Amino acid sequence: MKALFPPLADPASLPKRVFCVAPHADDEVFGCGGLLALHAERGDEIRVVVLTDGAAGDPNHTEADIQSARQAESRRAGEALGVRDHRFLGLPDGGLAQLEASGELKRQIERELEEFGPALVYGPSPQEMHPDHRATSRALIEALAAGENRRVFLYGVNTHVTAGILFDTTAVFDKKRAAINAFESQLRYHDLQTKADAVDRARTVNIEDPNVHHVEGFADLQSGDLLEYQARMAGVLDSLFEAGHGLASSSTAAQVHPLNTEQPSPSEKLSPEEKPNPGAQVSRVAPELPAATAVISTWNKSDEVRDNLLSLRKQTLPFESIVVVDNASTDETQAMIAREFPEVRLICMPNSAYGACETFNIGFASVQTPLTAILDDDVELPPDWLEKTTRRIVREPDTTAVVSTKVVEPGMPDSYLHSESLNSERYMSTFRGCGSLARSAALAEAGYYDERLFIYGNERDLTCRLLNLGYRVLQYPEAETFHRQPFGIQMGKRSLYYHARNAWLGMLKYAPLSDLARMPFLVLFKVILRGKETEAKGQVTDATGTIGIGSSIRNTPGSVGILFKAALSVLANVPYCLKHRKPVRSEDFDLPLQ
C-alpha cells in the first residue's frame, strides 16, 4: 500500500498577492520565512502584519526601547527574505486574548485584509499553545470566514502544525537563517537557529530526495472551510489532552444512577477507575496556575447554552475541560453542542426526572482538574472570569474552598447592586451556584450537593458541610457573572415549594438549636409582615435566591396549599435530617433569612 505522505508542492503554483499575519515580530520568519523568501524571489506582492508591540520581548530593556528594537529587527529580517512591506499594529504583547474576546482583534485584521486584498494568507494554526498565537488564529479564522474566499496556509511556531502540504525550502534556508540572525534581542535568550533548523529538517523525514534538507509545512485550506476545521481541531486537541491526563471519556462519565435516598458521595457511585483524582494538574496556557473544569447542568435552553459556551471559549485563561450534563432536553440542545462545540464533554441523562442536584453531582464526579467552575446554563462570563477567580483562589489558604463571584442579574435594585456588602470581599455562609470557582477536592470531601433537595437551597446546604470541615467561602466581587435569570426568587409553584421545604431541611441538619429556634420568628417578621418593605429596599442577603419569597407567597395561586405540602415533606424528612444533623459552629454561618 502506497504511503500517503503530504507531497512536495511546486511553489510556482501559488498566488502572487500574499498576506502574512504574525502575532509577534519573528513569528513570520519561523512560521513561513522560507515560503516568504520564495515568494519574494519571483517578485510577488507580500505584506507582513505584526500585531503586537513586542514589549514583553526583553526583560532587561525598557518597553520603548524593546518595541523600537523589535520593529527594526523585523524589518531587517524582511530585507534578508526580500520582504519590504511591513505593518506594525502595536497591540499589547501578551494581551491579544482580551482583544480577541472583545472582537477588536478580528476587526483590525478585517481592515488589513480589506485594504490589501490578498489571494493567499499565512497565519498561526489553532494548534499553537501561546495565548497570543491562539487568539490570533481564532480572530484570523473568523475574519477570513466572514469575507471573500481565499487560500489560507496555517503555520506552526511553538507547535508542529499538522501539515497537508510541504514545500522544499532548501535553496532559501540561508535567507531564513539570516532573517533569524536579525532578531538579536531574542537570540540573547534562545538558540533560535538550532531550533529552526531542527524543525525544518524534521519535515524531510519521509522525503526521499537526498538534496532536500529543509521543508516547511502548512495546513492548506480555503477560507470557507476554516470554521469547521477550527471546530474539528478543537475536538481533537481536547481529546488528546484528556487522554494524556487520564480523564474519563464521555461514555464512561455518562453512567446514570437512580436518585439516592440517603446521601452517599457521587464518587462512591463510580468504579475505582472512574473516581476523580484532582491532583496537581496545571493549565496548559499558564503552567503556574491550576487547571479548571466548567460544569453546567441544563434542560431545554439551547440558545442560552450556546451563548454560555461561546463565553467560555473566549476566556483569557482557557478551561481545561467543559462538562455539560443535559437533563434529556427535547429542544436541540444536545445536537447544537455536538455540532458547534465538539470540545465539550456532553453527558446525556436518559430522562428529565433528575433534579439539578444530581445532574450537577454527575458533572462534579467526572472532574479531573484541581478546580471546578460551577455554572448555571444561562450565564455569560467576561473573558477574564476564570483568570481572575483562579488567581484569587491560589492567593487564599487551602481552607478557602469556594470563590463566589458578583452576580449581575436583570432587575437588580441599584441599592443592592452598589451596596458595600455586595462589593466587598468577605467570607460567606453560602455561594452563588450560578457562577463560582471551587476546589474540586473540597467539593468531593463534602459530598457534593444533597440530592434529596432536588433543586434550590443546595449551595447553602453544601456550604454548611464545608464549614464543618474547616473550609470557608469567599465573596470576590472583582469577578462578575452575568445571569439571565431575573433578580431574586423564581416565581411559581415549584420554586416556592422547594425554597420553603429546603430551607427547613438544611437548617434542621445544620443550624444550632438557638438559631433554629429563631427561624419561625424570622419567617413571620422578615417574610410575612415586612416582606414588601424588605424587598423594596433590595436588602443585601447571602441568600439572594430567596429575595422576594414574600411576594412569591402573596402572588402564587394556591400558595397556602403549597406551603402546607412543603411542611408535610419537612415532617417526613425529620428522621433523615436528624440522622445527618451536625450543627455548624463556624463564625461564617448565618440563617437563610438573616
KOLPAGU-926482 format. One record per atom (N, C-alpha, C): z, y, x. Coordinates in steps of 0.05 Angstrom, whole numbers, plus 5000, padded with zeros to 4 digits. Layout:
ZYX...
REM end
This chain:
500049765017500050005000500050255018498350435012498050675028500350865024501550965047503751145045502851415033504451525015503751775001505252005014504652065039505952295052504352545045505652775044504153025040501953055061499553135052497353155072497553415088496353415111495953665126493753815112494354055102492454205086490954405105488654495095487054685110487854965102488955125120489755395112487355575104484955495112482655655105482255675074483455485059483055485030485055665016486955785031489055935018488056215010489256334988488556604980489056805003487757035001487757225023489557475018490757484994492657704989495457584986497157625006499557465009502057645008504057544994506557694989508857504997510657605014512957445022515557585016517357445002520057554996522057425015523557585029525657485047528357605039530357445034532957555028534057725050533757635075534657775099532457805119532658005136530758025158531057785176529057635180528757385196528157145179528857155153528256925135525156885133523657095134520757075132519556925156520956945179519956815203520656515203523256455197524056175196522756025174522456155151521356015128518455965128516856165137513956145136512556305158513956345181512756505202510056405212509856135214507356015224505056075205505456045179503356105159502656395158504656575161504056855162502256925186502756795208501156835232498256735227497956505213495256405207493856595188495256705168494056905150493157145166494857235184494157475199491757435217491457195229489157135247486557165232486557105206483957115192483657385177485557575182485257835170486257865142487957695132488957715104490757955101490958055076492858265070495558145065497558225080500158105079502258325076504058285057506358465054508958295054510858375071513458245072515458435060517058345040519158505028521858385035523458535050526058445058528058575039529658415026531358515004533858655013535358535032538058635039537958825063540158975066540359175087541259055114542058795114542858665139545558755150547158885133549758995142551758785151551458545141553258325148552358165172550258265186548958105206550258115234552158295238553358305265556158435262558258275265560958385262561858575283560358595305561158765327559659035328558259105307556859355305557459485278557159745277557559885252555359815233555859855207553859775187551259935191551460195197549060355200547460255224548760195246547360105270545959835265547359655253546159385249543959395229544159565208542059585189539459685202539759895219537460005233536359805253538059665266537159465286535659235273536559145251535258915238532558985226532359235216529659325207527759335230528659445253526959465276526159185286528059005286527458725295525458595276525658645250523758525232520958625236520758885242518159005248516958885274518658855294517658735319516858445315518358305299517558025293514958025278514558215260512058235246509658285264510158455284507958515303507258255319509258095326508757845340507057655323507457665297505957485279503357605270503057875273500658015264501058145237503558165228504158285201505258565206504058765191504759045195505759185170505559055147506359175122509159065114511259225118513959145112515159335091516659225073518259385054521159295056522959485059525859435061527259555038528359395020529559494995532359584999533659505021536359605027538559515008538259284995540259184977542659074993545059064981547458984996547258695006547658665032547758405045550158245034549558015022551757855010552157914981550658114970551158194942548858144923546957964931544657924914545357764889547457604890548157444866548957634843550457844849551258034829548858174817546958254835544558394825542758204809542757944817541157754801542357714774545057704773546357654747545957884728545758134738545258364720542358404713540558254726537658284721536358484739537858634755536758844772534958724794535758504805534158384827531458294817531358174793528858094781527058344777528258554766526658794761525458914786527058914808525959024833523758854844524058584842521858414851519458444834519858464808517558504790515958754797517358974804516059224811514359184836515459034856514058994881511558814876511858614859509558434853507358594839508158754819506158914804504759104822506159234841504859434858502859304877503659064889501858944909499758764897500458624875498558444862497658214879499458044889498557824907497357594892495857434907494757184897496556944905497956974928499756764938502456894945504556764936507256874941508956664955510356754977512256594991515056684984516856494979519656574973521456334977524156374977526056154982526255954960526755714967526855484948529555484933529755374909532355334896534155144911533154994931534854814946536554954967536055214971537555364991540555374984542255395004545155395000546455675002545155855017546356125020546256264993548456394984548456524957546156734954545556884975543357084973540756944970540356724984537756574982537456454953539656344943539556224916539056434895540356664898539856884879537056984880535957004905533157094908531256904895531756644899530056444888529956454857532356484845532556504816531056744806531556974818530357224809527357224813526457114836523557104841522156914821523356684816522156504797521956624769524056764761523956894734521857114733521657264755519657474756516857364755516357164771513657034772512956904746514956764733514456624708513656824686514657064688514057264667511457414671510157374694507757524700505257354699503057454712500557314712500757064730498956884727499056634742498356674771500056574789499656594818500456334831499356294855500256064870502756134885504655944888507256004900507955784920508755874944509755694965512755754968514455564962517355594965518155464992519555625008520355535035523355485036524155345058526955305064527755435090530255535091531255645116533755495124535855495107538255345114538355065101536254995087535954725076532954645078532454395086529754295089528554265061526654445053525554435027523954175023524054054999522453824993519553914990517853845009515153955012513053784999511253904985508953764974506353824989506554015008504154085024505054165052503554085072504254135100501854275114502554445134500554585150501254555179499154505195499454485224499654765235501954835247502455105259502655095289501754875301502054845330500755075345498355155336496855365350498155635349499955675330501155945327504155935332505255705341508155695345509155885366507455935386508356135407508756405394507156475374507556725360510156715344510756485332513256465316515556475336515356355359517456365379517956655388515856805392516057095400517357255378516657185353517857325330520857275328521657025333524556955333525957105355524757135378525957275400526457575394525057675374525457955367528158005354529457795343532057835329534357805348534558005366536557995388539357995376539858145354542558155343543557885333541657715325542457455315542557245337540857285357540857085380543457095396545057305393547657315406549557095396549057015371550956835358549756565352547156535352545856295343543556215361543255955367540955855382538655815363537456035354535356025334532855885343532155915368529755795379529855495377532055375387532255085386532254975358533555115340533655025312530955045299529555265303526955295290524955085301525055045327523354845339523954565327526554505324527254245313526254205285526554415269525654395240522654345239521154505253518254485251517154225264518554125285517753875297518453635279520653665264521453445246519353395224517853605217515753575196513453395206513253345232511053195243511552895243513852805232514752525236512652325227511152395206509152205195506252305200506052495219503352595226502352425250500152295247499152105267497652245290496752495285495252635306497152725328496852625352498652695374498552985383496453125374496153405381497753595362498853485341500353645322503353635330504353865339507153875348508954035330507854205313509554375296508154385268509754355247508654355220510654515202509554675184511154805163510454675136512554635119512154515093513254685071511954655047512754825024512554664998514154754979513654664951511454824940509254704933506754834925506554834894506755064882506955084853505255314842504655294816503555524801505955664787505755924785507956074774508755984746506855884730507455794704509155544703509255404725510855154727513555194739514255434747516655484763519255424748519455514723521955484708522555184704520555024697521054744694521854614721520554704742521254604769524154674776524854914770527655004776529654844761529154794735531054644719531254354729528954234735529053954745530453944772529954134789531254134816534254174813535054334794537954374789539254104781537853954764538953694756539153504779537053504796537053324820539353394839539653654844541753734863544553674852544853724825547453664813548053364816546153194811546552904812547252824841545852934861546352874888549152944897550053184889552753264897554853114882554353044856556252874842556452604855554252484863554352224876555752244902555252464917556552494943559552534941560452644918563352694915564652474898563052264890564252054875564952114847563452304834564152384807563252164787564652154765563851964744561252054731559551854725557051914712557551984683555552114670555852184642556251944625554851724631555251484615558051374617559251394641561951294644563951484631563551744635565351944623565351944593563151844581562851864552564251644537565851484550567351284535569251414515569051334490570551464469572751284459575051394454577351244446578451344420579551174403580551274377582951464381583451614360585651804361588251664367589751774386592351634392594551724373596451554370598651614351601151704366601251644392603551744407602651974424602851954450601852174467601352084496599751874500599151794527597351994540597452014566595552184580592852074578590752244574588052134573587251984598588552044620587851904645588551604641590551544624591351274620589251114605587451264591585351134575583051044592582951134617580751074634581450844653579450704662579850494682580550624708581750474727582450594753580050724767577650614763575250724776574550994764575351044738574551294724576551514726579051444735581151644735580451874754581152124745580552354762582152354788580952464808582252484834581652764845582752974833582153244842583453314868582253244890583453294916582653554928581953554953581453804968578453884967577053804946574253874945573954174944571954274959571554564960568854644949568554904944566055004934563954974955561454894946559254864965558455134976558755344960557855614968559955764985562555724977564755864991566755644999566355525023568055295031570955365033571655625034574555695036575855675009574355634987575455634960575155354948577155274932576955014918574755024897573554794892571454774872572554754844570854824825571754834797569754694779570754574757569054464736569654614710567554694696567854814670567854594649569754614630569954424608569754574582567754484565567254614540567154404518568454454496568254284472566654434451564854304437563154454418562454284394561654424373560654294349558854494334556254434333554354584317554254884324554154944350553955224359551855244381549455164374547355154394546855424408546555634392545955894404548155994421550655964412552956054427553255894453552855634452553055474476550855544496548455604487546355684505547155944520548156144506548956394519551256344538553156164530555356094547554355974573552655774571551655634595549955814613548455994601546956184617548856364633551156434621553056604636554356434659554656174654555756004676553855974699551255974693549255954714549256194732550056424721549856674736552456744752554256554754556756614768556256654798557456864809557256914838558356684854560456554844561556304855560856084836558755924842557855734822559955514816559855414791561455184784560354934798562154774808561354514820560054334799561154344775560254174753560854314726559254244706559754354679559654114660561854084644562053864625562153984597560353884580560353964552560853714535563053714519563653494501562753584474560653454464559453524437560553344416561753464395563153304374561153224352558953094361556952984342555653204326554653414340553353634326550953544311550453664288548053604272545853804276546354024291544254214298542954114324541554284338540054194362541654234388544254254386545954294410545354094432545453834425545053634445542353644458540253674441537453684451537053934468538254154460537954404475539154384502541554264504542854234530541254054548540353824537538853644553536253764563534953934546532454054553532654284572534654464567534754714582536854714604538754534603540954534623541354254634539454144648539653874659541953834678543054054688545254034707547953974693548054004666550453974651551053674646553553594650554353324642555053334612553453214596553753224567555152964557557352994544558852764533558652784503557452584490556852594461558752414446560252524427562152364411560552224389561451984380559951834360560051944332562052114326562152244300563852504303564052664283565352924285568252924276569452684274572252664264574252734285573452774310575352824332576153114333578653164337579653434340579053554367579253824368578753964393580653864415583053794409584953704429583853454443582853264428581853014440579253064455577453214444574853254458575353404484577153604484577753734509579053544529580753374519582153184537580152994550578152904535576052734547574552884569574053144565572853304586574653334609577253404604579153434626579353174643579352944630579752694644577452624662575152754657572752694674572552874698574353074700574153274722574953154748573353214769573953114796574353344816574653584807575053814824577853914822578854064843581654164842582154354819580054494809580454694788578854624763579954684740578654644714578554904699576154994691575955224674575955134645577755234629578055154601576655374584574455304571572755504558572055424530572155614512571055574485568055574486566755464466563855454466562555724461564055904449562856164441563756394458564256344484564956554503562556604522562656844533560756914555562457024578561956934602563457024625561857224642563157434651561857614670561157454696559257544711558357384735560557334755562557514756564657474777567157334766566957214742569357094729570556874746568956684754570056454769570956544797569456724809570256814836572956954835573257134815575757284812578157104806577756924787580056754779580756554801578756454816579256264837580756404860579756644868581156784889583956864881584356914855587156984846588956734847587956514837589756274836590456174863588656204883589356104910591356284924591756534914593856704925596556644912596556494891599056424878600256174891602856134888604055874897602955644880603255404891602255174877603555134849605755264844607155234819605755404797603855574803602355714783600055524774600355414750598455214741595955324728596255564715594055674700593955974705591456074708590856364707589456424681590756574664589656644637588356914638585856934630584457194633584857374609583957624612584057814589581657754571582257684546580157614528579557854510576957914509576058144492574458034469575358114444574258004420573458224401571458164384570758364363573158434345573458684339575658764321578358804334578458794360581058844374581859134370584259194360585159474358585359594386584759844388585059984414587859974424589859974405592559964414593259704427591859494420592259234432590659214458588059294457586259264480587159424504588359654499589159834521592259834526593659644514596559634517597259564546599659654554600559594581601159304584602159174563602858894565600458714569598258784556595758624559594458674585594758904597593358984621595058974646597258824645598958794668599158494675599358444701599858164709602758094702603057864689605757764682605557464677607857334678607957054671608357024642606956824629606856804600608056544590608356534563609356284551607056114539604556204543602156054535599856164551597456054545595056164558592756174537590756324543588456344525586556114531586355924512584755684516581855734515580955984508578056034508577056124535578956194554577956294580580156294601580856064611582956034632582055854654583255884678582655714701585355574708585255304710587655154714587354964738589654894749589754684770589454414755587454264763586854014749589153814751590453804774592753614777595053684759595553944755597754024738597153944709594653984700593953904673594353604669593553454688593853164686596753084686598353214703601253144704602653204678601753424665603053504639601953334616599853184619598853014598596753144581595553364590593453504574594453584547592653614527593453704501594653474485596553544467597653344448595553304426594353074425592153024406593153014377595752984373596752984346596453264333596353474350595953744339593153784328591253634337588453644328587053904337588054134328586854394335588954604330588954814346590755044345593554984354594655174369597355144380597654964403595354844412595454644433596054774461595255024465595655154490598655204495600055304474602955354477604455094481603654884466604954624469604654514497602154534508601754444536603354614556603454874551604955054569607854974570608954894547611854814547612254584566610454394566610654164584610354254613608454444618608154544645610654684654611854844637614354994644616554794651616654574635618754374641618354234667615854234677615154104703615454304726616254554719616654754740614254924745612154904729609755074732610055334717608155514722608055774708605155834701604856024682602256114673602156414678600056504693599756784700597656914683598357144671596257304658594957474679592257464680590757604701588557784687589258034681587358204665584958304681584958264708582658354723580158194717580457954707578157784699578157784668575757844657575457864628573757634618574357544594572757354579571857474553569257474547568257584522567957364502569457384480569657174460568357274434566557114423565257204398567057174374569157004375570956974353572457234348572457334323573957584317576857564324578057784329580857804338582757684318584757544328586857444311586257164299587857094280587556824268584956794253583756564255581456504238582356464209580956594191581656564163580656304152581956194132581055944120583355744117582955554100585055354093585855184117583755084132584454914154585955054175585155304182586455464202589355514194589855594169592555654160594355394162593255174154594754924154595554844182593654844201594354754228596054954243595655214239597355414252600255384243600655364217603355344206604655084215603154864212604254594219604854574249602954654266603254604294605254784308605655024297607755204308610455064306610954934283613554794279613654534296611454384297611554144313612154204342610854414353611254484381614154574386615254734368617954834372620054624368619554434349621354214346621554044371619454034386619453884411620754034434620354304435620954444460622854684458623254794434624955034432627854954434629455104450632355064450633455114422635654994415636755004388637155294379638155464397638655744389636055884380633855824395631255944388630155814363630455554360629455414337630855514312633355594314634855694290633755964282632556114301631456384294628756364281627356144283624656124273624356194243626056094225625656174197625956474192627756604206628156894203625757044214624656954236622257084247619857064227619556824215617456794195617856984172620357004162620957174139620457474146621557564168621457854173618957944187617757774205615457864220612857784207612857584190610357494177610257584148612357514133612157564104612857854097615157954107615958224099614658444115614158404141612958614158610258544168608958354156606358264166604258484167603958634146601858844145602359054166604859144169605659354188605059254217605859004223605558904250602558874256600958774237598158734242596659004246597459204231596159464233596559594260598859534273599359654299598059494321596959264315595859094336597859024357600258944347602458884365601758664385602358704410601658504430603558264429602458034429603957784430602357584445603657404460602157204474600657014455601756984431600456804411598356964396596257044411594157214399592857084375592456824376591156684354592656694328595256764328596856764304597057054292595957254306596057524296594357534270595657624249594257634223594957394206596957234213597557004197598657094170599957324169600957434143598557484125596457604135594057654119592857394110592857194128591756934121593256814097595956834098597556734075596956884050596657154052596257314028593457284016591457224034588657234025587356964022588656754031587456484029588056364002586056293986586556173960588155913963590255893946591955653947593655633972594455863983595955854008598655724005599955763981602555643977602355333979600355223966599954933967599354843996597755004011597154924039599654924056601355124052603855134068605654904060605654834034607354604026606354354039603754314039602554084052603254074082603154314095603854324123606754254128608554344109611354284112611853984109610453854091610753564088609953424114607753524126606853394151608953434173610153674174612253724194614553524190615353484165617553304160616853014168614352944163613452674170613352634200612952854215612752834244615352894259617552924244620152974257620952754276620652494269621252284288619652304314617052364311615352394334616352624352616952854339617853084355620553034369622352894355624952834367624552644391622752454388622252264410621252414435619752624431618552764454620053024460622353064447623753324450624853364478624253584489625253664515625353974516627654094509627754384507627054514533625654734531624654894554626855094562627655084587629655274597628455494615625855494618624555684636624855964624625156164641625256444632622656544620620456394625617856484614617556394584619356234574618956124547619456334526617756334505618156504482617256354457618356424434617456314409614756424402613156274386610456374378610456644364612556704349612556954334614257164347614957124372616657314386615257584390
REM end
